[in-house]
Amino acid sequence: MGTNAVSAVLMESGLKKNLVVGHVHMPLPPDNATAGSLENRWDSFFQTLSRRFDISGSSCVLSVPASRFLFRNLSVPFSDGKKIQQVLPFELEATLPGPVESFLFDFQKLPFTTSTGDTPLIAAGVETRWLSETLDSLGRAGISPGIIVPSGYPLAAWLCTRKADGRQRLVIDYDGADCTVLLTTGDTVGLIRGFPLSAGDPDLAGVLQKEILRTLGGFEALFETRLSVTETVMHGLSPALLAPMASSIGHLPTAMPDLLTDAGWDRADTAGDDWQPAHYDTALGCVSLGIEGFSGLNFRKGPLAAKSRLAAYRQWLPRLTVHAAVVAALWLGAMAAESYALKRKVTELDRRITGVFQSTFPDVRTIVDPVHQMRTGLQELKNTALGPAGAPPALRTIDMLREISARIPPAVDVHLTKLVAGEDGILISGTTASFNIVDDIKNNLEAFEGFLSVKITSADMDRNDNRIRFKLKIQPRMEEDA
């Protein structure tokens, strides 16, 4: 759907062949009191389309003017899609012409990361009420689109899927009133900008050049990257405008698309002979989105999500119920079999655990809980190995470290810089705020019965950072000291 014309293509899609069976292109009269608003003129086309073709049961992909959308490139510090969708309204609110609650948003992540590790993306918003009224007009003609995208996007998405060669392409879509500039980076549409461009402007090429340079320059500055556009694809331009526009944007190789030929699709004999690529390439790009799929922007979501089609398949519900019952029975059988297999596995593991316990502790005759009994037995062996019966075991280094940490309160301003444990004791070096804190640390450590003595070997003022440097020597209590 454009501001100056509307086009539609009806495609029969099969496994081996895609065939155009109908197409219609209708120029729209100028916006005046007689013709009515753009939406009213669209409504007339919808009615004509429903009378001309049998579209019952067809899937629909809709393209509407990009001038109705707000586009913005930004980066966020996370990559989770749900989180991005939640923050989009807040990121775009300052640039919206109305309340944020009246807009519908979507986004697409770009295939690179910023220098700070953030996720770059392209975000878009459209007024929910306007899009809802357009869907109502379509609904009166029996049309319910499953995908809704801005103009220019179908052609750029087609290039991403059909020519995914990693090259950067500039796509210019012009309908005589509005111009949409898009940038494809590999298999992703990375940039969209729409602006009015009057066909009667004597410096049309110059205006387009300025808008393109401003758009690409803003993209490079935002993401601190350097673009390398190797081709320009132009759609909707007359041959008289093509040459000056192509030369104004840097003498890049320029292509006029012909999606029907490039995709290898055919037209039925009954489709008619009035085929012009400039009229139908956008509609064919929409068809491509529906047939081949593209994980990008889609504004048929949220409050405008497609309604359930349950009523259309009501006649199949009884058969579906029977199939569901069979599937449920098979699932229950599979669960029962899996439960039986798990029980056998648990029994086997219990047998192997008991065998390990018996081989480790052959003197134990009564086995109730082999895991708990083995833990208890191992602990007893460890205690026996640590020291003779009736004497406390030697204090381990890990225990001393735990006690030192526990006896220095977290609120104390102290920074330990070195800890050395040797045969002659433990040496601790560090810094603190005052001599009193050093004394407090010494006294707290002396209270531990596992330390025979704690001495302050040095404590002096560091003139550089105005802190007390100290050293403590701790003599652990050995077995013979107990």
C-alpha positions as CSV (number, residue, x, y, z in Angstrom):
1,M,0.0,0.0,0.0
2,G,1.5,3.3,-1.1
3,T,0.6,7.0,-1.0
4,N,0.2,7.2,-4.8
5,A,-0.6,3.7,-5.8
6,V,-1.5,0.2,-4.5
7,S,-0.5,-3.2,-5.9
8,A,-1.4,-6.8,-5.1
9,V,0.0,-10.1,-6.3
10,L,-1.8,-13.5,-5.8
11,M,0.6,-16.4,-5.7
12,E,0.0,-20.1,-5.7
13,S,2.9,-21.6,-3.8
14,G,4.0,-25.3,-4.1
15,L,6.9,-27.5,-3.3
16,K,8.3,-27.3,-6.8
17,K,6.8,-24.2,-8.3
18,N,5.5,-20.8,-7.3
19,L,3.1,-19.3,-9.8
20,V,1.6,-15.8,-10.0
21,V,-2.1,-16.3,-10.8
22,G,-3.3,-12.7,-10.4
23,H,-2.1,-9.2,-10.0
24,V,-3.6,-5.7,-9.9
25,H,-2.1,-2.2,-9.8
26,M,-4.2,0.9,-9.1
27,P,-2.9,4.5,-9.2
28,L,-4.6,6.5,-6.5
29,P,-6.2,9.9,-7.2
30,P,-4.6,12.9,-5.4
31,D,-5.6,13.6,-1.8
32,N,-8.5,16.1,-2.1
33,A,-12.0,16.6,-0.9
34,T,-13.4,14.5,-3.8
35,A,-11.1,11.5,-3.4
36,G,-11.1,11.5,0.4
37,S,-8.3,10.5,2.7
38,L,-5.6,8.0,1.8
39,E,-7.3,5.4,4.0
40,N,-10.6,5.8,2.2
41,R,-8.9,5.4,-1.2
42,W,-7.2,2.2,0.1
43,D,-10.6,1.0,1.3
44,S,-11.9,1.3,-2.3
45,F,-9.0,-0.8,-3.5
46,F,-9.6,-3.5,-0.9
47,Q,-13.1,-3.9,-2.1
48,T,-12.0,-4.1,-5.8
49,L,-9.4,-6.7,-4.9
50,S,-11.9,-8.9,-3.1
51,R,-14.3,-8.8,-6.1
52,R,-11.6,-9.5,-8.6
53,F,-9.9,-12.5,-7.0
54,D,-10.9,-15.4,-4.9
55,I,-8.6,-14.8,-1.9
56,S,-10.5,-17.0,0.6
57,G,-8.0,-19.1,2.6
58,S,-5.0,-17.1,1.3
59,S,-2.2,-15.9,3.6
60,C,-1.5,-12.2,3.3
61,V,1.6,-10.0,3.9
62,L,1.0,-6.3,4.0
63,S,3.3,-3.4,3.3
64,V,2.2,0.1,4.4
65,P,4.0,3.5,3.9
66,A,7.2,3.9,5.9
67,S,6.2,7.5,6.5
68,R,3.8,6.2,9.1
69,F,6.6,4.6,11.1
70,L,9.3,6.0,13.4
71,F,12.7,4.4,13.0
72,R,15.7,4.6,15.2
73,N,19.0,2.8,15.6
74,L,20.2,2.3,19.2
75,S,22.2,-0.2,21.4
76,V,21.3,-1.8,24.6
77,P,23.5,-3.6,27.2
78,F,21.8,-7.0,26.9
79,S,20.7,-9.3,24.1
80,D,17.6,-11.0,25.5
81,G,14.7,-10.3,23.2
82,K,12.1,-10.0,25.9
83,K,14.1,-7.5,27.8
84,I,14.7,-5.4,24.6
85,Q,11.0,-5.4,23.9
86,Q,10.3,-4.2,27.4
87,V,12.7,-1.2,27.2
88,L,11.9,-0.1,23.7
89,P,9.0,2.2,24.7
90,F,11.3,4.0,27.2
91,E,14.1,4.3,24.7
92,L,11.8,5.8,22.0
93,E,9.4,7.8,24.1
94,A,11.3,11.1,23.7
95,T,11.1,10.9,19.9
96,L,7.4,10.0,19.7
97,P,4.8,12.5,18.4
98,G,2.2,11.2,20.9
99,P,1.8,9.2,24.1
100,V,4.0,6.1,24.2
101,E,0.9,3.9,25.1
102,S,-0.6,4.7,21.6
103,F,2.3,3.1,19.7
104,L,3.3,-0.4,18.7
105,F,7.0,-1.3,18.6
106,D,9.2,-3.9,17.1
107,F,12.9,-4.4,16.7
108,Q,15.6,-6.4,14.9
109,K,19.1,-7.1,16.3
110,L,22.1,-6.2,14.0
111,P,24.8,-8.8,13.2
112,F,27.6,-7.2,15.1
113,T,28.5,-5.8,18.6
114,T,29.6,-2.3,19.6
115,S,33.0,-1.5,21.1
116,T,31.4,-1.6,24.5
117,G,29.9,-5.0,24.0
118,D,26.3,-3.7,23.7
119,T,23.7,-5.1,21.3
120,P,23.0,-2.8,18.3
121,L,19.5,-2.9,16.8
122,I,17.0,-1.1,14.6
123,A,13.7,-0.2,16.3
124,A,10.5,0.9,14.8
125,G,7.2,2.2,16.1
126,V,3.8,2.8,14.5
127,E,0.6,4.4,15.8
128,T,-1.6,1.5,17.0
129,R,-4.9,3.2,16.2
130,W,-4.0,4.0,12.6
131,L,-2.8,0.5,11.9
132,S,-5.9,-0.9,13.6
133,E,-8.2,1.1,11.3
134,T,-6.3,-0.1,8.3
135,L,-6.8,-3.7,9.5
136,D,-10.5,-3.0,9.9
137,S,-10.7,-1.9,6.3
138,L,-8.9,-5.1,5.2
139,G,-11.2,-7.2,7.3
140,R,-14.3,-5.8,5.6
141,A,-12.9,-7.1,2.4
142,G,-12.1,-10.5,3.9
143,I,-8.4,-9.9,4.1
144,S,-6.4,-10.7,7.3
145,P,-2.6,-10.1,7.0
146,G,-0.3,-12.3,9.1
147,I,2.7,-10.0,8.5
148,I,2.8,-6.2,8.4
149,V,5.9,-4.3,7.5
150,P,6.9,-0.8,6.3
151,S,7.4,0.0,2.6
152,G,10.8,-0.8,1.2
153,Y,11.3,-3.5,3.8
154,P,10.0,-6.4,1.6
155,L,12.5,-5.6,-1.1
156,A,15.4,-5.2,1.3
157,A,14.4,-8.5,3.1
158,W,14.3,-10.3,-0.3
159,L,17.8,-9.1,-1.0
160,C,18.9,-10.4,2.4
161,T,17.5,-13.9,1.8
162,R,18.2,-14.2,-2.0
163,K,21.6,-12.5,-2.1
164,A,23.1,-13.3,1.3
165,D,26.7,-12.7,0.2
166,G,27.7,-10.5,3.1
167,R,27.7,-7.3,0.9
168,Q,26.2,-4.0,2.1
169,R,23.6,-2.7,-0.2
170,L,21.7,0.6,-0.2
171,V,18.0,0.2,-1.1
172,I,16.0,3.2,-2.3
173,D,12.2,2.8,-2.5
174,Y,10.3,5.8,-4.0
175,D,6.6,6.1,-4.8
176,G,6.6,9.6,-6.1
177,A,5.8,11.2,-2.7
178,D,7.7,9.3,0.0
179,C,11.2,7.9,-0.2
180,T,12.5,5.1,2.0
181,V,16.3,4.4,2.3
182,L,17.3,1.0,3.7
183,L,20.7,-0.6,4.3
184,T,21.3,-4.3,4.2
185,T,24.2,-5.7,6.1
186,G,24.7,-9.4,5.2
187,D,21.4,-11.1,5.9
188,T,19.9,-8.3,8.0
189,V,18.2,-5.0,7.3
190,G,20.2,-2.7,9.5
191,L,18.9,0.8,8.7
192,I,15.6,2.3,7.7
193,R,14.8,6.0,7.2
194,G,11.8,7.5,5.5
195,F,11.4,11.1,4.3
196,P,9.1,13.0,1.9
197,L,10.5,13.6,-1.5
198,S,8.4,15.6,-4.0
199,A,8.6,14.5,-7.6
200,G,8.3,18.1,-8.7
201,D,11.4,19.2,-6.8
202,P,13.9,20.5,-9.5
203,D,16.8,19.3,-7.3
204,L,15.4,15.9,-6.6
205,A,18.8,14.1,-6.9
206,G,20.5,16.7,-4.7
207,V,17.9,16.4,-1.9
208,L,18.2,12.6,-2.1
209,Q,22.0,12.7,-1.9
210,K,21.9,14.9,1.2
211,E,19.4,12.7,3.0
212,I,21.5,9.5,2.2
213,L,24.7,11.1,3.3
214,R,23.1,12.3,6.6
215,T,21.5,8.9,7.2
216,L,24.7,6.8,6.6
217,G,26.9,9.3,8.5
218,G,24.6,9.1,11.5
219,F,24.7,5.3,11.4
220,E,28.5,5.3,11.3
221,A,28.9,7.8,14.1
222,L,26.4,6.0,16.3
223,F,28.0,2.5,16.1
224,E,31.6,3.7,15.5
225,T,31.8,1.7,12.3
226,R,32.7,2.3,8.7
227,L,30.2,1.3,6.1
228,S,31.3,-0.3,2.8
229,V,28.3,0.0,0.4
230,T,29.0,-1.8,-2.8
231,E,25.6,-1.6,-4.7
232,T,22.5,0.6,-4.8
233,V,19.2,-1.0,-5.6
234,M,16.5,1.5,-6.7
235,H,12.8,0.8,-6.9
236,G,9.9,3.0,-8.2
237,L,12.1,5.5,-10.0
238,S,11.3,6.5,-13.6
239,P,14.2,6.1,-16.2
240,A,14.5,9.9,-16.4
241,L,15.3,10.1,-12.6
242,L,17.4,7.0,-12.4
243,A,20.6,8.4,-14.0
244,P,20.9,11.6,-12.0
245,M,20.0,9.9,-8.7
246,A,22.5,7.1,-9.4
247,S,25.3,9.6,-10.1
248,S,24.4,11.7,-7.0
249,I,25.1,8.9,-4.5
250,G,28.6,8.1,-5.3
251,H,28.7,6.3,-8.7
252,L,28.0,3.0,-7.2
253,P,26.8,0.1,-9.3
254,T,23.1,0.6,-9.6
255,A,20.4,-2.1,-10.1
256,M,16.7,-1.9,-10.9
257,P,15.2,-5.1,-9.4
258,D,13.1,-7.6,-11.2
259,L,12.0,-10.0,-8.5
260,L,9.9,-12.3,-10.7
261,T,12.8,-13.0,-13.0
262,D,15.5,-13.2,-10.3
263,A,13.5,-15.5,-8.2
264,G,12.7,-17.8,-11.1
265,W,8.9,-17.6,-10.6
266,D,6.4,-17.8,-13.4
267,R,3.1,-16.2,-14.3
268,A,0.0,-18.1,-15.2
269,D,-1.5,-17.5,-18.7
270,T,-4.6,-16.1,-17.1
271,A,-2.7,-13.6,-15.0
272,G,-2.7,-10.9,-17.7
273,D,0.0,-9.2,-19.8
274,D,0.2,-5.8,-18.0
275,W,3.2,-6.8,-15.9
276,Q,5.7,-4.1,-14.9
277,P,8.4,-4.9,-12.3
278,A,8.3,-1.4,-10.9
279,H,4.6,-1.9,-10.0
280,Y,4.7,-5.3,-8.5
281,D,8.2,-5.9,-7.0
282,T,7.2,-4.7,-3.6
283,A,4.2,-7.0,-3.6
284,L,6.4,-9.8,-4.7
285,G,8.8,-9.0,-1.9
286,C,5.8,-9.4,0.5
287,V,5.0,-12.7,-1.1
288,S,8.6,-13.8,-0.5
289,L,8.3,-12.9,3.2
290,G,5.3,-15.2,3.4
291,I,6.8,-18.1,1.4
292,E,10.4,-18.1,2.4
293,G,10.2,-16.5,5.8
294,F,12.3,-13.8,7.3
295,S,13.0,-13.2,11.1
296,G,12.6,-9.5,11.1
297,L,10.1,-6.7,11.7
298,N,6.4,-7.6,12.0
299,F,3.8,-5.3,13.4
300,R,1.0,-7.9,13.5
301,K,1.6,-8.4,17.2
302,G,0.4,-7.3,20.6
303,P,-3.1,-5.8,20.6
304,L,-3.1,-6.3,16.8
305,A,-2.1,-10.0,16.8
306,A,-4.1,-12.1,14.4
307,K,-7.3,-13.6,15.8
308,S,-7.6,-17.3,16.3
309,R,-8.7,-19.2,13.3
310,L,-10.4,-21.9,15.3
311,A,-13.8,-21.3,13.8
312,A,-12.4,-22.0,10.3
313,Y,-11.4,-25.5,11.4
314,R,-14.4,-26.3,13.6
315,Q,-15.4,-29.2,11.3
316,W,-12.0,-30.9,12.0
317,L,-12.3,-30.7,15.8
318,P,-13.8,-34.2,16.3
319,R,-11.1,-35.9,14.3
320,L,-8.5,-33.7,16.1
321,T,-9.9,-34.8,19.4
322,V,-9.5,-38.5,18.5
323,H,-5.9,-37.9,17.3
324,A,-5.2,-36.0,20.6
325,A,-6.5,-38.9,22.6
326,V,-4.3,-41.4,20.8
327,V,-1.3,-39.1,21.2
328,A,-2.1,-38.8,25.0
329,A,-2.4,-42.6,25.3
330,L,1.0,-43.1,23.6
331,W,2.5,-40.4,25.8
332,L,1.2,-42.1,29.0
333,G,2.6,-45.4,27.8
334,A,6.0,-43.8,27.1
335,M,6.0,-42.2,30.6
336,A,5.1,-45.6,32.2
337,A,7.9,-47.3,30.3
338,E,10.4,-44.5,31.3
339,S,9.3,-44.8,34.9
340,Y,9.9,-48.5,34.9
341,A,13.3,-48.1,33.4
342,L,14.2,-45.4,36.0
343,K,13.2,-47.7,38.8
344,R,15.4,-50.5,37.4
345,K,18.3,-48.0,37.1
346,V,17.9,-46.8,40.7
347,T,17.8,-50.4,42.0
348,E,21.0,-51.2,40.1
349,L,22.7,-48.0,41.5
350,D,21.7,-49.0,45.1
351,R,23.2,-52.4,44.5
352,R,26.5,-51.0,43.3
353,I,26.6,-48.5,46.2
354,T,26.1,-51.3,48.7
355,G,28.9,-53.2,47.0
356,V,31.3,-50.4,47.3
357,F,30.5,-49.9,51.0
358,Q,30.9,-53.6,51.7
359,S,34.3,-53.7,49.9
360,T,35.5,-50.6,51.9
361,F,34.1,-51.6,55.3
362,P,33.9,-55.4,55.3
363,D,33.6,-55.6,59.1
364,V,30.2,-53.8,59.1
365,R,27.5,-56.4,59.0
366,T,24.4,-54.3,59.4
367,I,23.7,-52.0,56.4
368,V,20.8,-49.5,56.6
369,D,22.0,-46.4,54.7
370,P,25.3,-47.2,53.0
371,V,25.9,-43.6,51.9
372,H,25.5,-42.1,55.4
373,Q,27.4,-45.0,57.0
374,M,30.3,-44.5,54.5
375,R,30.5,-40.8,55.3
376,T,30.6,-41.5,59.0
377,G,33.3,-44.2,58.6
378,L,35.5,-41.9,56.4
379,Q,35.2,-39.2,59.0
380,E,36.3,-41.5,61.8
381,L,39.3,-42.6,59.7
382,K,40.2,-39.0,59.1
383,N,40.1,-38.2,62.8
384,T,42.2,-41.2,63.6
385,A,44.8,-40.1,61.0
386,L,45.0,-36.6,62.3
387,G,46.2,-37.4,65.8
388,P,46.5,-40.1,68.5
389,A,43.4,-41.0,70.5
390,G,42.7,-38.6,73.3
391,A,44.7,-35.7,71.9
392,P,43.3,-32.8,69.9
393,P,44.2,-33.0,66.2
394,A,46.8,-30.5,64.8
395,L,45.2,-27.3,63.5
396,R,45.0,-27.3,59.7
397,T,46.0,-24.3,57.7
398,I,42.5,-23.9,56.3
399,D,41.1,-23.8,59.8
400,M,43.6,-21.1,60.8
401,L,42.6,-19.0,57.8
402,R,38.9,-19.4,58.7
403,E,39.5,-18.3,62.3
404,I,41.6,-15.3,61.2
405,S,38.8,-14.2,58.8
406,A,36.1,-14.8,61.4
407,R,37.8,-12.8,64.1
408,I,38.3,-9.7,62.0
409,P,34.9,-8.0,61.8
410,P,33.8,-7.0,58.3
411,A,33.3,-3.3,59.4
412,V,37.0,-3.0,60.4
413,D,39.0,-0.9,58.0
414,V,41.9,-3.3,57.3
415,H,43.5,-4.6,54.1
416,L,45.6,-7.7,54.4
417,T,48.4,-7.7,51.8
418,K,50.4,-10.8,52.6
419,L,49.9,-14.1,54.6
420,V,52.7,-16.6,54.9
421,A,52.3,-19.9,56.8
422,G,55.5,-21.8,57.7
423,E,56.9,-24.1,60.3
424,D,57.7,-21.2,62.6
425,G,54.2,-19.7,62.5
426,I,52.0,-17.4,60.4
427,L,53.2,-14.0,59.2
428,I,50.4,-11.5,58.3
429,S,51.1,-8.1,56.7
430,G,48.6,-5.4,56.0
431,T,47.4,-1.8,56.4
432,T,44.7,-0.2,58.5
433,A,43.5,3.2,59.6
434,S,44.9,3.4,63.2
435,F,47.2,1.7,65.8
436,N,44.2,0.9,67.9
437,I,42.7,-1.3,65.2
438,V,46.0,-3.2,65.1
439,D,45.7,-3.8,68.8
440,D,42.1,-4.9,68.4
441,I,43.0,-7.4,65.7
442,K,45.8,-8.8,67.9
443,N,43.5,-9.2,70.9
444,N,40.8,-10.8,68.8
445,L,43.2,-13.4,67.4
446,E,44.7,-14.1,70.8
447,A,41.3,-15.1,72.1
448,F,41.3,-18.2,69.8
449,E,42.5,-21.2,71.7
450,G,44.2,-22.6,68.6
451,F,46.8,-19.8,68.7
452,L,49.6,-20.1,71.3
453,S,50.6,-16.4,70.8
454,V,50.0,-13.4,68.6
455,K,52.7,-10.6,68.5
456,I,52.9,-7.3,66.7
457,T,56.3,-7.4,65.1
458,S,56.0,-3.9,63.5
459,A,53.5,-1.0,63.1
460,D,54.4,2.3,61.5
461,M,52.8,5.1,59.6
462,D,52.9,5.1,55.8
463,R,53.3,8.8,54.9
464,N,52.2,8.2,51.3
465,D,48.6,7.1,52.0
466,N,48.3,8.1,55.7
467,R,47.7,4.5,56.8
468,I,49.3,2.2,59.4
469,R,51.4,-0.6,58.1
470,F,51.6,-3.6,60.4
471,K,53.0,-7.1,60.7
472,L,51.7,-9.8,63.0
473,K,53.3,-13.1,63.9
474,I,51.0,-16.0,65.0
475,Q,52.3,-19.1,66.7
476,P,49.7,-21.9,66.3
477,R,49.2,-24.3,69.2
478,M,50.6,-27.7,68.3
479,E,49.6,-31.1,69.7
480,E,52.4,-31.1,72.3
481,D,51.2,-27.6,73.5
482,A,47.7,-28.8,74.1
